[in-house]
Amino acid sequence: MKMKQQIIIFICCLQGVWCQNWPINLPDKIEALSGSCVTINCTFTIENKYDKDLTDSAAGVWYKTDTKDDNNIVFRSGSSNLPFKGNITGKLKDKDCTTIFYDATSNHKGRFFFRIEDGLKWTYTHKSVFIDVIDSPPKPTVQMFKDQMEVEVQEEVLEGSSMYLRCSAKTLCSSSPPTLTWSSTDRLHLNESSRLQLDQQNQTEIISDLNFTATHLQHGVTFICTITYQLQQRNTTAQNNITLRVQYAPKNTSVSVFPSNSVLEGSSVTLICSSDANPAVLIWYRENGGQLEELQTGCNLTLNVTDRTHTGRYYCQARNRHGTQNTSVWLDIQYAPKISLFSCNRTDITVCLCEAHGNPSPKVEWFLSGRPVSNSTNTSISEERLNSTDLRSFISLHQSLTHTDTLQCVTINTHSTASEKIQLYPCSHETNIHIIIFLIIITLILILYALTVGFGLYRIKQLSSKLKVHNDAGAYASLQLSAPVSEYETLNLKKDNTQ
């Protein structure tokens, strides 16, 4: 009998070589999930003249590997003593050889050929199918669509775009259909819909669409699609994902300051700007004379050594082609107090002012000869706030002072203390009278002295005038009583004078 079958197979093969290869439709490759079933979609043809030899009693046979020996027959319809359990679900009389194998294992992996046996016996040697047994299902395919047009996964979409994500997978044979589920890294509420359909290869495909409108909340969110097969012994899954990138105008722009926005002069301070935007460009400005002065770009603005000129309002602007948003912070550079002016005016009362500046704004305290001074019947103190950092304090003293009294102005803030002293001298009403009397006496003495000197000069002038009149009269009398001197006597007199 075996010899007879071999001869028939040989004759059929010769017929295929000499005549033609009857077509058979098989997939090139099938993936089967371990522990599940595997379905081979199969149709075949024969010459019309052999249709009468194809009856309801026809059997379908599957060979494994390229050798067509009986020992490699793994399945025959109607037989239960072969390695593979299954069933031909198609109707062989209608040339449908679709077959299902149950409980796939690694033994099912290999290449398979189909043979029809009835009054007609024929092995389709020119076409085979390869079965691959896998432990977990293939990853589903994830695609992104914007306004019904597919876009690349890396492409960024604009906020407000109508979007949907599609997850699809070819179904493997299983007792129950697989399921597709969506999840996201931010646990967003997802509106999904799933369906089964046939693809272009007439294979069953499961599809799930996720519909939404793109918002900034979805930027950077990863959407995960999971396919799940429920097997008899276990569930098995596979996943694929896509990360959405959304472009949108700046939102929630804010500034923080480290260590704080009030720092001591000479220390370092860093201003940090953050904004929810894609893309984001951050620009720092400073208010200067009512105008905004651009400083730099970037998240952080660091002032390594601060001084009081750095006090002011700083702006961070977040901008992109979709919009702009600004925020600001006041930077307060604090410093120890200093006294810029300390002076006194003494009349009937002593009035002094002390002007101090510092940040925080300082307070001023007064001390008279080391003792604190406050408002009283003899003392009045008032203050004038010039601005947020400058203070002017006045003190009026209505009391007698000694030569040893000192007035001290002390200015204080949270960072330090500064002080200055002034020596006070008596300046009472009696002292003023004594000075006036003294000045009057001095004036009288000077007037008396001037009168005395003037009278003396007058007397001297009178005596000089009388002496001159007297001398002139004596000389005239002498000229009248004396004889004229001869020339000879005159010459002798000159000679004597010469000697």
C-alpha positions in Angstrom: 0.0 0.0 0.0 2.8 2.4 0.9 4.5 1.7 -2.4 1.3 2.4 -4.2 0.9 5.8 -2.4 4.5 6.8 -3.4 3.8 5.9 -7.0 0.6 8.1 -7.0 2.5 11.0 -5.4 5.3 10.6 -7.9 2.8 10.5 -10.8 1.1 13.6 -9.4 4.4 15.4 -9.1 5.3 14.4 -12.6 2.0 15.8 -13.7 2.8 19.1 -11.9 6.2 19.2 -13.7 4.9 18.2 -17.0 1.7 20.1 -16.9 1.4 22.9 -14.4 1.5 23.8 -10.7 -2.0 24.2 -9.5 -2.3 27.4 -7.5 -2.7 27.5 -3.7 -3.2 30.6 -1.7 -1.2 30.6 1.6 0.3 33.3 3.7 4.1 33.4 3.6 4.4 33.5 7.4 2.1 33.2 10.4 2.9 34.2 14.0 1.3 32.0 16.6 1.1 32.9 20.3 2.4 30.1 22.5 -0.5 28.4 24.3 -3.0 29.8 21.8 -4.2 28.5 18.5 -2.9 29.2 15.0 -5.1 29.7 11.9 -3.8 29.0 8.4 -6.0 30.7 5.8 -5.9 28.5 2.7 -7.6 28.0 -0.7 -6.5 25.8 -3.5 -7.4 25.1 -7.2 -7.5 22.1 -9.4 -8.2 21.5 -13.0 -11.9 21.6 -13.7 -11.9 18.0 -15.1 -10.9 16.8 -11.6 -13.8 18.5 -9.8 -15.7 15.3 -9.9 -13.0 13.6 -7.9 -13.3 16.2 -5.1 -16.1 15.0 -2.8 -17.3 15.6 0.8 -15.1 12.8 2.0 -11.9 14.5 0.9 -9.1 14.8 3.5 -6.7 17.6 4.0 -3.1 16.8 5.0 -0.3 19.0 6.3 3.4 18.2 6.0 6.1 19.8 8.1 9.5 20.7 6.5 10.4 20.2 2.9 10.5 16.4 3.0 7.2 14.8 1.9 7.6 11.5 3.7 4.6 10.0 5.6 6.7 10.3 8.8 6.5 14.2 8.4 2.7 14.3 8.2 1.7 16.3 11.3 -2.1 16.6 10.6 -4.8 14.9 8.7 -8.4 15.8 8.9 -10.4 13.1 10.5 -7.4 11.6 12.2 -6.6 11.9 15.9 -3.4 10.0 16.2 -1.1 12.6 14.6 1.1 15.2 16.5 -1.0 18.3 15.8 -4.6 18.7 17.0 -6.8 20.9 15.0 -9.6 21.2 12.5 -10.0 22.1 8.8 -12.6 24.9 9.1 -12.9 25.3 5.4 -15.0 23.1 3.1 -12.5 21.1 1.0 -15.2 20.4 -1.7 -15.3 24.2 -2.2 -11.5 24.3 -2.4 -11.2 26.0 1.1 -8.4 24.4 3.1 -8.4 26.9 6.0 -7.0 25.1 9.0 -6.7 25.7 12.8 -4.2 24.1 15.0 -4.8 24.2 18.8 -2.4 24.8 21.7 0.6 26.0 19.7 4.0 25.1 21.1 7.6 25.4 19.9 6.9 22.1 17.9 4.6 24.0 15.6 7.4 26.2 14.4 8.4 25.3 10.9 7.5 25.2 7.2 4.2 23.5 6.1 2.9 22.1 2.8 -0.7 21.1 2.0 -2.0 18.0 0.3 -5.5 17.1 -0.8 -6.5 13.4 -0.7 -9.7 12.0 -2.2 -10.3 10.3 -5.5 -7.8 13.0 -6.4 -4.5 13.1 -4.6 -2.3 16.2 -5.0 0.5 17.8 -3.0 1.1 21.6 -3.4 4.9 21.6 -3.3 5.5 25.0 -4.9 4.0 27.0 -2.0 4.4 26.7 1.7 3.7 28.6 4.9 6.1 29.2 7.7 4.7 29.2 11.3 6.6 31.1 14.0 5.6 30.5 17.6 6.2 33.5 19.9 5.9 33.9 23.7 4.3 37.4 23.6 2.3 39.2 21.0 3.9 41.7 18.6 3.8 45.4 19.6 0.8 47.2 18.2 1.3 50.0 15.7 0.7 53.6 17.0 0.1 56.5 14.5 -0.7 60.2 15.0 -3.2 62.1 12.9 -3.8 65.9 12.8 -6.9 67.2 11.1 -7.3 63.7 9.5 -3.8 63.7 8.1 -1.1 61.5 9.4 1.9 63.3 10.9 5.4 62.1 11.9 5.8 61.0 15.5 8.5 63.7 16.0 6.4 66.5 14.6 5.1 69.1 16.9 1.5 70.2 16.7 -0.1 73.5 17.5 -2.3 73.9 20.6 -6.0 73.7 19.5 -5.4 71.2 16.7 -7.9 68.4 16.2 -6.0 65.2 16.9 -6.4 61.4 17.1 -4.0 58.6 17.9 -4.6 55.2 16.3 -3.4 51.9 17.8 -3.8 48.8 15.5 -2.6 45.2 15.5 -3.2 42.1 13.5 -5.1 39.6 15.6 -3.6 36.3 16.4 -5.7 33.2 16.8 -7.1 33.0 20.4 -10.1 31.7 22.1 -11.3 35.3 22.6 -10.4 38.4 20.7 -7.6 40.6 22.1 -8.3 44.0 23.6 -6.6 47.4 23.1 -6.5 49.9 25.9 -5.0 53.4 26.2 -3.2 54.9 29.1 -1.0 58.0 29.6 1.9 59.1 31.8 -0.2 62.0 33.2 -3.3 59.8 33.7 -5.5 62.0 31.5 -9.1 61.2 30.9 -9.1 59.4 27.5 -12.0 59.1 25.1 -11.3 56.0 23.0 -13.1 53.7 20.6 -12.2 50.3 19.4 -13.3 48.1 16.5 -12.3 45.0 14.5 -11.9 45.1 10.7 -10.2 43.3 7.9 -7.0 44.7 6.5 -5.8 44.7 2.9 -4.5 41.1 3.3 -7.9 40.0 4.5 -6.5 39.5 8.0 -8.5 40.5 11.0 -7.1 43.7 12.6 -8.1 45.4 15.8 -8.1 49.2 15.9 -8.5 51.7 18.7 -8.7 55.5 18.1 -8.1 58.2 20.8 -9.7 61.5 19.9 -8.8 64.9 21.5 -8.0 68.5 21.0 -4.3 69.3 21.6 -3.6 71.5 24.7 -0.5 72.5 26.6 -1.4 70.0 29.3 -0.6 67.2 26.8 2.8 68.5 25.8 5.4 65.8 26.7 2.7 63.3 27.7 3.3 59.7 26.5 0.3 57.8 25.4 0.6 54.0 25.8 -1.4 51.4 23.8 -1.6 47.9 25.3 -2.8 44.8 23.5 -3.9 42.0 25.8 -4.6 38.3 25.0 -6.5 36.2 27.4 -5.2 32.6 27.3 -6.3 29.6 29.2 -3.3 29.7 31.6 -2.3 33.3 31.5 -2.8 36.8 30.1 -0.1 38.1 27.8 0.4 41.7 26.7 2.5 44.0 24.5 2.8 47.8 24.4 3.7 50.6 22.1 3.7 54.4 22.8 3.9 57.8 21.4 4.9 61.1 23.0 2.9 64.2 22.0 4.7 67.5 21.5 2.5 70.6 21.5 3.6 74.1 20.6 1.8 76.8 22.7 2.1 80.4 23.9 3.8 81.1 27.3 1.7 80.4 30.4 2.2 80.6 34.1 5.4 82.6 33.9 6.9 83.3 37.3 10.1 84.5 39.0 11.8 83.2 42.1 14.8 84.7 43.9 17.5 82.8 45.7 18.3 83.2 48.6 15.6 85.9 48.7 14.6 89.2 47.0 16.0 91.1 50.0 19.8 90.6 50.3 22.6 92.4 52.0 24.9 94.6 49.9 27.9 92.7 48.7 26.3 89.3 48.6 25.2 87.2 45.6 21.7 86.8 44.4 20.1 84.7 41.6 16.8 85.4 39.9 15.2 82.4 38.3 12.5 82.6 35.6 10.2 79.7 34.7 7.5 79.6 32.1 5.2 76.9 30.7 5.8 77.4 27.0 6.9 75.5 23.9 9.2 76.7 22.5 10.3 79.1 25.3 12.7 82.1 25.0 13.3 83.9 28.3 14.7 87.5 28.3 15.6 89.6 31.4 15.0 93.3 31.6 15.5 96.0 34.3 13.5 99.1 34.8 15.8 102.1 34.3 14.4 105.7 34.2 11.0 104.5 33.1 12.5 102.4 30.3 13.2 98.7 30.1 16.8 97.9 29.7 17.6 94.4 28.3 20.1 92.5 30.4 20.4 88.9 29.0 18.6 85.8 27.9 18.2 82.6 29.8 16.5 81.2 32.8 18.9 82.6 35.5 20.1 86.1 36.1 22.9 86.2 38.7 24.4 89.3 40.4 27.6 88.0 42.1 28.4 91.2 44.1 25.4 93.4 44.7 25.4 97.1 45.6 22.6 99.5 46.4 22.3 100.5 42.7 21.0 97.0 41.9 17.8 97.8 43.8 14.9 98.0 41.4 12.3 96.0 39.4 13.4 93.2 37.2 11.3 91.7 34.4 11.3 88.3 32.9 9.7 88.0 29.5 8.7 84.6 28.1 8.0 84.7 24.4 7.7 82.6 21.2 5.9 83.0 17.9 2.6 82.1 19.5 2.6 84.8 22.3 4.4 86.7 25.0 4.0 86.9 28.8 5.8 89.1 31.4 6.4 88.9 35.1 8.5 90.9 37.5 10.1 91.0 40.9 11.4 93.8 43.1 15.0 93.3 44.2 15.8 95.0 47.5 19.5 95.5 48.3 19.8 96.2 52.0 22.7 98.0 53.6 23.9 99.4 57.0 22.8 102.9 58.0 25.0 106.0 57.6 24.7 109.6 58.8 24.8 112.0 55.9 24.2 115.3 57.8 24.5 116.4 61.4 24.3 120.1 62.4 23.1 122.5 65.1 21.8 126.0 65.3 22.1 127.7 68.7 20.0 130.8 69.6 17.8 131.1 72.6 17.3 127.3 72.0 19.5 124.7 70.5 18.0 123.1 67.3 19.9 120.2 65.7 19.1 117.9 62.7 20.4 114.5 61.9 19.9 113.0 58.5 20.4 109.2 58.0 19.9 106.7 55.2 20.0 102.9 55.2 17.9 99.9 54.0 15.8 98.9 55.8 15.0 102.5 56.6 16.8 103.3 59.9 15.5 104.9 63.0 17.2 107.8 64.9 17.8 108.0 68.6 19.2 111.1 70.5 21.6 111.1 73.5 22.6 114.1 75.6 25.9 113.6 77.4 25.3 109.8 77.2 21.7 109.8 78.4 18.8 109.0 76.0 16.6 111.9 75.1 12.9 111.7 74.4 10.1 114.3 74.0 9.6 116.3 77.2 8.9 119.9 78.4 12.6 120.7 77.8 13.0 118.7 74.6 11.0 118.1 71.4 11.9 115.6 68.7 10.3 115.3 65.3 11.0 113.2 62.2 10.6 113.6 58.4 10.6 110.6 56.2 12.3 111.7 52.9 11.9 108.4 51.1 12.0 104.6 51.7 15.6 104.8 52.8 16.2 108.3 54.1 15.1 109.8 57.5 15.6 113.3 58.9 15.2 113.9 62.7 15.1 117.2 64.5 15.7 117.9 68.2 15.1 121.2 70.0 16.7 121.7 73.5 15.1 124.3 75.7 17.5 123.9 78.7 20.7 125.4 79.9 23.8 123.6 78.7 27.3 123.3 80.2 30.7 123.3 78.5 30.8 119.6 78.9 27.5 118.7 77.2 27.6 116.5 74.1 24.7 115.7 71.7 24.9 112.3 70.0 22.8 111.1 67.0 22.5 107.3 66.7 21.0 105.6 63.6 20.0 102.0 63.7 18.6 99.3 61.3 18.7 95.5 61.3 22.2 95.4 59.9 24.3 97.8 61.9 24.5 101.1 63.9 26.2 104.5 63.1 26.6 107.6 65.3 28.1 111.1 65.4 28.6 113.6 68.3 28.6 117.4 68.6 30.1 119.4 71.6 27.6 121.9 72.9 28.5 125.3 74.6 26.4 127.5 76.9 24.2 129.8 74.9 21.8 131.1 77.5 20.1 134.6 77.7 22.4 135.8 80.5 25.5 134.9 78.5 24.2 136.9 75.6 23.7 140.0 77.9 27.2 139.7 79.2 28.6 139.5 75.7 26.6 142.6 74.7 27.8 144.5 77.8 31.3 143.5 77.1 31.0 144.6 73.5 29.5 148.0 74.7 32.4 148.5 77.1 34.9 147.7 74.5 33.2 150.0 72.1 33.2 152.9 74.7 36.8 152.3 75.5 37.7 152.4 71.8 35.6 155.6 71.4 37.3 157.2 74.5 40.7 156.2 73.2 39.8 157.7 69.8 38.7 161.0 71.4 41.8 161.1 73.6 44.1 160.5 70.7 42.2 163.1 68.6 42.3 165.7 71.4 46.0 165.1 71.9 46.7 165.6 68.2 44.6 168.7 68.3 46.6 170.2 71.2 49.9 169.3 69.5 48.7 171.0 66.4 47.8 174.2 68.3 51.2 174.3 70.1 53.0 173.8 66.9 51.1 176.7 65.3 51.9 179.1 68.3 55.6 178.2 68.2 55.8 178.9 64.5 54.2 182.4 65.0 56.6 183.1 67.8 59.6 182.0 65.8 58.6 184.1 62.9 58.3 187.3 65.0 61.7 186.9 66.6 63.5 186.5 63.4 62.0 189.7 62.0 63.2 191.7 65.1 66.7 190.4 64.7 66.8 191.5 61.1 65.9 195.1 62.1 68.4 195.4 65.0 71.5 193.9 63.4 73.7 195.6 60.8 74.2 194.0 57.5 77.1 191.5 57.4 79.9 192.4 55.1 80.8 190.1 52.3 84.1 189.5 53.9 82.5 188.4 57.2 80.2 186.1 55.4 83.0 184.3 53.6 84.9 183.9 56.9 81.8 182.5 58.6 81.3 179.9 55.8 85.0 179.0 56.1 84.7 178.5 59.8 81.6 176.3 59.3 83.5 174.3 56.9 86.3 173.6 59.2 
